[in-house]
């Protein structure tokens, strides 16, 4: 192992792990102290730290690839699924994307201190609602090492301290990235406790972390449904949730002139990521009966050419002989694979009702040339992101120009959809008077 890499990893092993309760308490207290220090920093100071982080990531490329190789070797030995190994992999391009993502966040407008609204009462009392950091974020995530730098950068931008707990499959990569961040923060004059990583993959630490409501303000789990439900069940800290990504596309009766666009969007939404194993991939198509007469076969042919398994209702099975009959449970399924469910509906209202009943409130879209249908769909579908004549795969922090995302919330409080730096703030009321009394 290169000496520089050993130094980076050694920087993450400074805590005593012999007492798990004391270890997590130390993490929480350190993060709370760092959070207080961050509140006294300026946007310029935090941006300088982010730029230093980006430069350090680039300078440590060979060390990151070496650490990642250890994780990849272990993943191959454990026979992890190919999509998981693909998400785990770091190379020159992905490391450059990590650094560029941090720089993109640094260039964004500082959300801290922004006035959300303000007014002066008739008696001269001034009332202002101003953005402030949430405080300390506990972040669980799986597989993708680049999420380590994304999450750290978003929290630093918004003035929050973060405790990172990644998956065991990326432990060496995550430790190396955390070591880089810790060094760059110190060089920029910020407390290293602003970004901490849980140094052990022992699951026994998780319930202990989730009871640190004295020190941690918000938990964000990013991963599979089982992880998120386990976090919700154990946590005494508020949890921002994203259980599943059962995304839909509805193809309207008004489709003339955009037939090829419809086919292209459906294929992109299902197959643009290897294996379809991402939360914003479309899982179900709802096709108006009038559109199905012309578009069902071309859509099935295009999906079949990409090796997508089609599960459908009776109408779909009659038209496309390779259809696997859909069961009632299929409509609630997030496949995370090259599998798609297709259902023919008789009206836009039926499509909206189906999506609201079976969907996960993540991302759902309409393909239509009718402004009236589009407006009805946008108003009626209860989802964090609603796509109009566009792929569900565009529901992403980078595509929304957030620089990156710490997660995609399907909750309604306090954030919804892809979460950037401004979504990691809350607000306080500032009331200014001149000896005012009640």
N, C-alpha and C positions, 0 to 999 in steps of 0.2 A: 504494500500500500504506500503511495507517495507520502513524503513527510508532510507536505502542505495539507493533504487530505486527513492525515492522522491528527493534525492540529485542529482542523475544522471540527472533526468529530469529537475530539477531546473537550472542546469548548462547550459541548452539550451534555457532558457527564459530570457536572459540578455538584450535583445534589446527592445526598445520602438516600439510597433506596431501601435501606434496611427497615425503615418504619414508614409504610405506605401512607398512613394517616398524616404523619408529620410532613411527608414529602408533598402531598397535595395541598396541605395548609400553607406550606412555604411558597408553592406556585401561586396560590390565590393571593397571599399577602404581598408577594413581590409584584404581581400584576396590578393590585390596587394601588400600591405606592407609585408604580410607573404611570398609571392612569392619572394620578394627581399631578405628577410632573409634566405629563403631556398637555394637560389643560393650560399650563403656563407657557407653552410654546407658541410660536407664530406659525402661520402657514408657510412662510419662507423657510423656517427651520425644518419643518417636516418635509417640505419638498427637497431640501438639500440632502436630507437623510435618504429619501427615496432615490435620488439620482446617484448617491454614493452606493446604494444597494444595487442598482442596475449595473453600475460599473464593476462592482465586485463580482456579480454573477458572471459577467462576460470574462473577467480576468481568471475566474476559477473553472472555466469550462472543462478542462481536462480532468480536474478533480471530481466534478459532478458526474462526468461520464464514467469515471472509475467507480464511484460509489454506486451509481445506477447499475453498473454491470453486475455487482454483487446481488442486487435485488432481482435482476433479470435471470441470473443463474438459478437463484432459489425458486423463482416463479416457474421456470422450465422444469426443475426437479420436482416441483409440487404438481405439475401438469395443470396449471391454471388455464382457464379458457383463453383462446387467442385474443379476443377483444380486450380482456383484462391486461394481458401482457403488452398489447399495443398501447393502451392508455398509460401503462407504467413506464414505457421507454422514453429515455432522453437521448437526444442527438444534437448536433450543432444547430440545426434549424430550430428545434424546440427550445433550446437554451437561449438563443437569440430572441425568440418570441417571448420568453419569460422576462428578459431584460427590457425589451421594447414595451411590454405590457406595464411594467413598473414605471417606465418613463411616461407612458401615456397617462397613467393615474396622476403622476406628478404635475402634468400640464393642465389638469382639470381645475376648474374653479374651486376654491376652497369652500367646502360647505359649512365649516365651523364659523359661527358668528353671523351667518346670514340672517337677515330679518325676514321672517315668513310673512308677517303682517304687523302693522302698527297703526295706531290712531290716537287722537287727542280728544278727550272728553270735553264737553262744554265748560267744565270748571277748570280746565287747564291740565288735568291729570293725564300724563302720557303713558300709554300701554303698548308694549311691544312683545311679540313672540319671536324668540331668537333660537336658531339651531345650536345645539351643544352635543358633544360626544355622548354616547350611551354609557361608556365607562370601560368595563372589562367584558370581553367576548370569549366564550369557550367554544371552540370550533372543532367538530369531528368531521373527518373526510376519509375517502378511500382512494386507493389506486394512483391517482394522478399527482406526481411530485410537483408539477407546475402550480398546483393549487396552493402549495405552501407559500410561494412568493406572492401570488395573487392576493390571498387572504391577508397576509402581513401588510402588503402595500395599501390595500383598501382600509385596513384598520388604522394604520399610521396616518394616512391622508385625512381620515375623519377624527383623529385625535383619540383613538381607542387603544387600549392594551389588549393583546390577544394571547390566549393559550391554545396551542395547536396540538391536536391529537390525531395523527394520521394512521392509516392502516399498516398492519405488520408487513404487507407485501412491498411497501416502499420505505421501510424504516431507515435504511442506509442513505437513500437519496434525500429523504426529508431531514435527517440529521445534518447532512452536509449543507443543504440549503439554509437550515436554521443557523448553522455555524457562520456562514457567510453573512447572514442578516445581522447576527449578534455583533460581529466585528465591525460591519459598516455603521451600525447604530452608534457604537462607542466612538468611532472615528468622527461621526457627525455631532457628537455631544449629547446624544439622547440616552436615557437609561436603557441598558440592555434588557431589562425586564419588560420593556414594551412588547417584545415578541419572545415567547417561551414555547418550547416544544416538550411534550410529555415524553420522557426519555425511554420509557418502558412500554412494550406492547401488551403487558399483563392486563387482562380484562378486569381483574379485581380492582384496578384503580378507577374504572369508569364510574361505578356508583358512588365512590368517595368524591370524585370531582363534581358529580351532579348534586351533591349536598352542600356545595360551597356558596350558598346564596348570600352569605355575609360579604363575600369578596367578588362574586361574579354576577353580572347584571343580565346576561342573555346567553343562551345556548343556541348554536346553529349547527344542526347535524346535516351533512351533505353526503348522501350515499343511498344504499338500498333501503327498501321499506322496513325490513326487519331491524336495521340499525336505528332508524328514526323512531320506530315504535318502542324499542327498548329504551332509548333516551327519554322519550316522553313519559314512559311508565315509571322511571326511576328519579326523574329530576324534580327538585324543589325550586329550581330556577326557571323562569319563563323560557319556553322553547319555541323557536320559529321553525315551522314545519313545511316539509315538502315530501309527502308520502309517496306519491306515484306520478307518472307522466302519461296518463291515458289520454292521448291527444287525438282529436278528430278533425277531419276535413269534410265539410258538407258541399256537395256539388248541386247547385241550384237548377231549377227548370229553365232559367234564363242563362243560356250558355253560348248562344250562337256567336261565332267569330273568335272565340277563345278556346276552341277544342284542343288544339295542340298545347296551348299554355296549361290547360287543366291536366293533361297527361303528364307534362313535364313537372309540374308542381307536385303531383302525387308521387311520382317516382323519386324526385329529390327529397321529399319529406320522409320517405321510408328508407332510402338506400344511400344517402349521401355520406353517412358515417358507417364504417365497417361493421357489419353484423346488425346494424340498426340499434345498437345497445346504448342509446342516449335518451334522456328524458324528454327531449323535444322532437323525437321522431314520431311521425303519425302512426297510430296503432289501429285506427278504424276510419273507414270511408263510409259516409252516408250519401247515397245518390238518389236524387229525385227521380221518380219513375219515368218522367218524360225525358230526362237526361240519360237515364240508363239505356234506353232503347238505342241510342247512338254511341254513347261513350263507355259503356261497361266493358265491351269486348276490347277496345283499344287500351283501356287502362289495365285490364287483366293481362293482356299480351305484353305490355311494357313491363309490368311488375314481374311476370313470369320470366322474362328475358334476363332479369337480375336475380333469379333464383329465389324470389319471394313466394312463400307458401300463402295461398289464399284460403281463408275460411269465410263462408258466406251463408246467407239465408237461402230459402228455397228458390227465390227468383234468380239469385246469383248462380246457384248450382245448376239451374236449367240452362243458363246461357254459357257458363264456363264449366266444362265437364270435369276439369281437374280440381274443382272446388272441394275442400273438406268441409262438411256440414258444421256450421257454428252451433255451439251450445249456448244456453242462457248465460253461463259463466264467462263465455268468451267476451261478451260486451263490456265486462268489468276488468278485462285483463290488460296489463301492461306487458307486452310480449318481450320487449328488449331483445328482439331477434328479427330475422327476416321473415316475419309472419305478419299478416294483416287481415283484419276482419272487415267485410264489406256487407252493408245492409242497404236495401232499396226502401225508400220512404215515399209516402204519398204527399207530403207537404213540408214546407219550411217549419211550420209549427211543430210537426212531429219530430223533425231533426233537432230542434232546440230542446224539446222535452227529453229526448233520448240523451243528448249531451249532458244536460244538467243532472239527469238521473244516474248515468253510468260514468261520466267523465270524472277527472280528478281536479278540475278547475285550474289546470296548468296552462295549456295553450290549445285553442281550437280555432279553425278557420273556415271561411266561406269562399267558394269560387263562383262568381256570378257577374253578369253584366247589368243586373237590375239594382239601381240605387235604393229602391224601396226594400228589396230583399236584404241588401247589405245592412241598411239601417236597422231593420227589424232583428237581424241576427246579432249585430253588435250590441243592441240594447238588451236582447233576451238571453244571451249566453253568459253565464256567471263564471267567467274565467279570468285568470290574471293577465293573459295576453290573448287578444283576438286578432287573427290575421285575415286580411282582406286581399284576395287574389295574390297570395304569397305563401311560401313554404313555412310550415311550423318550425323548421330548423333554424329560422331567423330569430326565434325567441332565445336570445343570448345576450349577456352583458356586453360582449365585444361588439356585436351587431347593433346594439342600442347605444353605442358610443359611451359606455360606462367605463371603458378601459379594460375592465374584467368584472367578474361577479363573484361574490362570496357564496352565492347560492340563488336558487329560484324559489321564492316563497309562494305556496298555494294557500297560505293563511290570508286573512284580511286585516289583521292587526299585528304589527304596526306597518309592515311593508308587504308589498305584493309584486310578484313577478321577479325578473332579474334584479338583484340587489347590488348597487354600486356604493360608492362612498357616502353619498347623501342619505342613503337608506340605513346607514349605520349611525345616524344621529337621532336624537329626540329633540325636545325643545324646552325652554324655560320662559316664564313670563318675567319681563322687566318692567316694573311700574315706577315711574318717576314723578314726584310731586314737588310742591313748594310749601311744605308744612301742611299738606292736606290732611284732614281728619274726617272720620266717619261719624 
